[in-house]
Amino acid sequence: MVSVQPAAHPPCSCCRYHTVRLLTAHHAVAATSGCHMTPAGEPFAAAIDGQDGSSWRLPLPPLTASSSPEAYSPGENPPLDRLQAAARLVCNHAAVVQFALRGAGKPGPKPVSAPLADPTGIAAAEHTAAVDAALRHVVHALLTGVQEKQVMQEALQIKDLGEFDGAAVMASAEYLRDRIGVPRDLKLPAARQLRAHLNWLIDNLQGR
């Protein structure tokens, strides 16, 4: 995700803890010589990375000081968290769309070692209108709730995409989802809401 302005204050201790926990449970294997992940750690890494099939999907489990694998002592306020996620998308919509379009574009000419980093990635500009429209649906779902949105006139409808390329939209949404940083872009509660609502979009595009 792209942030136009830097944070006005340093991350709180819980956000720092989340970052440390992520690195310890998953990325320390690649970053530290001699380390390896035990089988017991694999479910935690999958949950943190949203690859367990549930941690990044609606309905989200409660987020508390004792929740696993990610604990967050301030807790959550889902309506406010969704509002914060929507506000970040709206305030940075042009930059976010261009960033997401890298998912449907081409790898950059200067690859880097970090698996999810592609600072010179080439955006698929021809799909700008489609990805912009899709992210507007995500914002609307964040503001109204998925169930409420889908009974409105403005419901997300996948049956007839017209000139839009569903595969390009899905690739862009996946690219954005996997690169939402905590606490760089959003605090953990808002980030998980955005990831889950992007997955709602992706699942609809896949016909789930």
N, C-alpha and C positions, 0 to 999 in steps of 0.2 A: 504494500500500500504506500502511497506517496503522501508525505506530509509537507505542506508548503511552508509552514512556520515551525520553528523548533519549540519544544515544550517550554513553558514559562517557569517551570520549577523542576528540580530533580525528581526522579521516580521515587515513590514511597518505598518503605522497607519491604512491603508485601510484593511489589512489582519486582524489586531486586531479587527477592527470594524466588519468585517464579522463574526469573531468567536463570539464576544459578541452578535451580532444580532441573530446568530443561537441559542445560548444558551437562549436568552431572548424569542425568538419566539417559541421555541420548548422544550428545555430540562429543563427550569426553573420549569416547572410543576412538574417534578419528583425530582428535586434537592432541592426545597424550600418548606418547610412545609406551608400549607395554601394557596398555589397558585393553580390556575386551569386555563385551557385554555377556553376562551370564543369562541362561534361559529365564531365570526369574525376573530379569529386568525387561524382557521383551514386551510383555503386556503393558507396562508403564510407558515405554517408548511409543508403542502403537497408539495408546490413548492420548498422549501429549501431542503426537503428530496427526491426530484425527484419522488414523488408519484402522481403528478397531470397529468401525461401522456404527458407532453410537455417540462418541464423545463430542463430535462436531455436528450433531444432527438434532433436530427438533423432535420431541420436546427435550430441552436440556435438563440434566439432573441438577439438583440444588448445588450451589457453590457456597461452601462454609469454611470455617477455620479447620474443620476436620475432614473435608471431602477429599477423596482420592481419585486420581493421582495428583490433582492440583488443589492444594488448600489455599484459601484466601481469607485471612482473618477479618477484613472489613465486611465480608459477605457480599450480597448482591441486591440489586433493586432492578428486576428485569425491565419494567417500563422505562425507567431512567436509563438503563444500560442500552436498550434498543434506541432510545432517543439520541444518546450520545453517538452511537454508531451511525445512525442516519445523518446526524448533523455533520459528522466528519466527511461522509460521502458527498453530501450536498456542498459543503464549503470548498471541497477540493475536487469537484466532479470532473473538471476537464483534465486535470493531471492524473486522477485515478483511472479514467477511461483510457488515456494514452498508455499508462503503465500496464493495465490489464491486457491491452491489445498485443503486448509482447507475447502473450500465451498463444495467440493465433498467428504470430509473425515468424521471424527467423532468428536463430541464435546470433549473438553479437560476434564481431570479428576478434574481440579480445576476451576469450574465456578466462574465468578465474576459478580458483580451487573450490570455493564454497558451492555446494550442490545447487542451492536455490538462488544464487546470485548470478545476474546477467546484466551488468550495468550498461552494456552497449547493445542490448537486444533491440531488434528492429521491429517496431510495432506494425501490425497489419492495418494500416490506416483505412483501407477500403471497407472495414467492418465497424467503423466508428459509430455509425448511426445505430447499428444493431446492438452493440455492447452498451451504448448510452441508454437505449430503451430498456435493456435488460436490467441495468443497475437502477434505473428509475423504479422498476417493479420491486426490486429488493428494498429500496428506500421506503416505498409505500407499504410493503409488508412489515418492515420494522416499525413503522408509525402506527399501523392499524391492527397488526396481528395477522398471521397467515390465514386462519380460518375466516376471519371477518373480511379480509381482502377478497377471498375467493367466492364470496357471495355477492360482491359488488359488481357494478357494470365494468369497473376497471380491473377485473380479475385477470390473472395471468392465464393466457390461452396459448397452447402450444400446437394445436391441431393445424393451424394455417399460419406459418411464419412469413408467407409471402416472399419477398425478395431477401429476407434475412437468412443468413447461414447459421443454422443451429449449432453445428459442430464448432464453428469459430467462436460463437458466444460461449459455449461450454468450456472450450479451451481457455478463453480469457478469464472466465469466472474461476476456474480451477487455479490458474496462475495467480490471480489476486488472492484467493482464499489461502493458498499455501505460503503467502509472503506477508501476511498481516503480522506486524511485530508488536510484541508486548515487552516493555511499555512504550516503545518508540511511537507507534501509531495510535494505540488505544490501551486503556487499562484492561486487565484480564476479563472482567465481566462483560464489557462492551465488545471486546474482540471475539469472545466466544459466540456472542449473539450474531455478529456480522458473519463469522464463519458458518454458523448454522443456517443462516438465511441464504447465504450463497449456495450452500448445499441443497437447500430447498429449491432454488432456481435450477441447479444442475440436475437434481433428481427429476424435476419436471421435464427438462429437456431430454432426459434419457427415457422418459415414459414410465417412471416408477410411480 
